[in-house]
Amino acid sequence: MSKENLKTNVSLEATYMELGKFYFLNNKYDAAILEFNKVLEINAANAEAYYNIGLIKESSNLLDEAKEMYSKALSINSEYKIVKERLDKLIGIKA
């Protein structure tokens, strides 16, 4: 991949992430998930995208799916503290 393509992908990744957050904050969960999935198409190792999808799933009371997304985020970044806290809360571990 050329430097120019890499810069374009990084820029697109950031744009999709911000769009996803915008849609999430405006309760447009389906649109938000589409944007976060675009992030993951560019960078499958983006823990923040998995975390945000997990938040949407949790907000939609899809707790098993939320746990799965949080687990994926932690498998990428085991130091992602807020993700660990959310996952622990869902599985019933007290901090």
C-alpha positions as CSV (number, residue, x, y, z in Angstrom):
1,M,0.0,0.0,0.0
2,S,1.4,3.4,-0.9
3,K,1.8,6.2,1.6
4,E,-1.0,8.1,-0.1
5,N,-3.4,5.2,0.1
6,L,-2.4,4.7,3.8
7,K,-3.2,8.3,4.5
8,T,-6.5,8.1,2.8
9,N,-7.4,5.0,4.8
10,V,-6.5,6.6,8.1
11,S,-8.5,9.6,7.2
12,L,-11.5,7.5,6.1
13,E,-11.2,5.5,9.3
14,A,-11.3,8.6,11.4
15,T,-14.3,10.0,9.4
16,Y,-16.3,6.8,9.7
17,M,-15.5,6.7,13.5
18,E,-16.8,10.2,14.0
19,L,-19.9,9.6,11.9
20,G,-20.6,6.5,13.9
21,K,-20.3,8.4,17.2
22,F,-22.6,11.1,15.8
23,Y,-25.3,8.6,14.8
24,F,-24.9,6.8,18.1
25,L,-25.4,10.0,20.1
26,N,-28.5,10.8,18.0
27,N,-29.9,7.3,18.7
28,K,-29.5,6.2,15.1
29,Y,-28.1,2.9,16.1
30,D,-28.3,1.1,12.7
31,A,-26.5,3.9,10.9
32,A,-23.9,4.0,13.7
33,I,-23.2,0.3,13.4
34,L,-22.8,0.7,9.6
35,E,-20.2,3.4,10.1
36,F,-18.3,1.4,12.8
37,N,-18.3,-1.6,10.5
38,K,-16.7,0.6,7.8
39,V,-14.0,1.4,10.3
40,L,-13.5,-2.4,10.8
41,E,-13.3,-3.0,7.1
42,I,-10.3,-0.6,7.0
43,N,-8.8,-1.6,10.2
44,A,-10.0,-4.9,11.8
45,A,-7.8,-4.2,14.8
46,N,-9.7,-1.0,15.8
47,A,-10.7,-1.7,19.4
48,E,-12.7,1.5,19.7
49,A,-15.0,0.5,16.9
50,Y,-15.8,-2.8,18.7
51,Y,-16.3,-0.9,21.9
52,N,-18.7,1.5,20.3
53,I,-20.7,-1.4,18.7
54,G,-20.7,-3.0,22.2
55,L,-22.2,0.2,23.7
56,I,-25.0,0.2,21.0
57,K,-25.7,-3.5,21.7
58,E,-25.8,-2.8,25.4
59,S,-28.1,0.2,24.9
60,S,-30.4,-2.1,22.8
61,N,-30.4,-4.7,25.6
62,L,-28.6,-7.2,23.4
63,L,-26.3,-8.1,26.2
64,D,-24.7,-11.3,24.7
65,E,-23.8,-9.3,21.6
66,A,-22.4,-6.5,23.7
67,K,-20.3,-8.9,25.7
68,E,-18.9,-10.3,22.4
69,M,-18.0,-6.9,21.1
70,Y,-16.3,-5.9,24.4
71,S,-14.4,-9.2,24.4
72,K,-13.2,-8.5,20.8
73,A,-12.1,-5.0,21.9
74,L,-10.2,-6.4,24.8
75,S,-8.5,-9.1,22.7
76,I,-7.1,-6.3,20.6
77,N,-6.2,-4.0,23.6
78,S,-6.2,-5.7,26.9
79,E,-5.4,-2.4,28.7
80,Y,-8.7,-0.8,27.5
81,K,-9.9,0.0,31.0
82,I,-13.4,1.3,30.2
83,V,-14.2,-1.8,28.0
84,K,-13.1,-4.1,30.8
85,E,-15.3,-2.2,33.3
86,R,-18.3,-2.5,31.0
87,L,-17.7,-6.2,30.3
88,D,-17.2,-6.9,34.0
89,K,-20.5,-5.1,34.8
90,L,-22.3,-7.2,32.2
91,I,-20.9,-10.5,33.5
92,G,-21.5,-9.5,37.1
93,I,-17.9,-8.9,38.4
94,K,-17.7,-6.2,41.0
95,A,-14.8,-3.8,40.7
